[in-house]
Amino acid sequence: MKQSIQILALAIAAMVAMTSPAAAAESALIGGGAIGAALTIIGAGYGIGRIGSAAVESMARQPEAAGNIQTAMIIAAALIEGVTLFALIVCIGGNGAPFPAH
């Protein structure tokens, strides 16, 4: 857990360091979308890593159930990937701006 927090802090520090003053003057919401996208990717990677770790450990303990465990792992990873894609579209595409009223 401590290593995860260190990686998260490093990712946030890198995003803040890469933000240019010109982009900040253009719009205050641009950095928010980038930070949201970074956190989304970090969270998805962490979640899929945990699923894979638990699946491999379960397969080692019960080799006869390896097929069922692998199927469940792939389905769970696909669901996480879908939610991650949606979150990235919201973070980067929407960029925090409200939709225009028609």
Sequence and secondary structure as in RCSB ss.txt:
>XXXX:A:sequence
MKQSIQILALAIAAMVAMTSPAAAAESALIGGGAIGAALTIIGAGYGIGRIGSAAVESMARQPEAAGNIQTAMII
AAALIEGVTLFALIVCIGGNGAPFPAH
>XXXX:A:secstr
 HHHHHHHHHHHHHHHHH  HHHHHH TTHHHHHHHHHHHHHHHHHHHHHHHHHHHHHHHH GGGHHHHHHHHHH
HHHHHHHHHHHHHIIIIIITT      
